Amino acid sequence: MFVTTKSGRKIKLPNDTEDAEITRQALADGTYLSDEELAQLKPVTEFSELESAVKASVGRPMSNNPKKPINIRLSPEVLEYFRATGKGWQTRMDSVLREYVESHHR
């Protein structure tokens, strides 16, 4: 069975037989924690020296030149054209505008 993420990626879920094999291998690899060991685990928030490292590693890296959100009025034809090109249309529109700026910035 497959599930589709919000971004459109398809992820295959294991069937019952595959899931049982995955579980068997996970238990056999020696990293299984008992209930007592699990109870001793603490959240990363209790380790201030680790918390910033974990937060910094989540998500995309910060851009050196982040894009800025704006509101803009466009003709319906322009908007329809770029939207019809599919996912990533705003990035393509940015690229066209960037080319224009580079060719007229002198």
N, C-alpha and C positions, 0 to 999 in steps of 0.2 A: 504494500500500500504506500502511496505517496501523499505527502502534504505539501502545500504550496505556501511559502512565506509571503509576507506583505510585499517584499521586493521582487517576487516572482520566481524565486529559486524553488526547485522541486527537491524534496528530501525524502529518500526512501526509508520507511520505517521497517524494522525487522518483523518477520512473522514469528509465531510462537516458537517454532523450532530454532530459528536463528537467535531469538532472544534467549532461549535456554542455553544455547551454546556460548553466547557472549557472557552470560552470567557464570557458566561453568568455568570459562577461561579466566574471568576476572577473579573468581574465588581461588583459582589454582595459581595465580601469579604471585601470591605471597603478600599482597598489599591490602588484604581484607582487614578491616578494623572491627573489633568486637564492639558490643554495645557499651561496655565499660570504657573502651578507648574512645569511642565516639563521644561519650558523655564528658570526657576530659578536654575536648576541643573547645577553643575559644574563638569568638569572632575577631576578624582582623582589626576591628575598631578598638579592641583592647590593647593593641600594639601600635602606639602612635608613630613609631619609627617606620612601620610598614604601611600604614594607612595611606600616606601620600603617594607611595610607590604604586600601590594597587589602583588608586584613583587615577593616577597619571597614565596607567597602561590601558585604561578602558576607553574604547571608542577610537575614532580616527585621531591621528596626530593633529595638533593645531597648525593651521596654515600660517606661513609667514606673510601672506597677502590675502586675508580672508575676504570673501565677497560680502557685499553689503545688501541687505534686503531693501527694496524700494517698491513704491506703487507707481505704475506707469500705464498710460492709456495708449493702446495700439489699435490700428485699423483691424477690422475683423479678418481681412484677407491675410495680413501678416501673421496674426495669431493663429488662424486656421492652418496656414502653410507650415509653420514650425511645429504646432501640435501634431499635425498629420505625419511628421517624421518620426514619431514615437517617443519612447522613453529617452530622456536626456535632451529634450528639445530646448530647454532653457540654457543648457550648457552650449548647445550649437548656436543659439541666438547670441550668447555672450561672445562666442568665437567670431561670428560675423561682425559684431560691433567692434570687437578688439581689432580685427583686420582693418576696418574702416578708420579707426583712430590712428593706427600705425601708418596707414597710407596717407593720411591727411595731417599728420602732426609734424609739421616742418616750418 
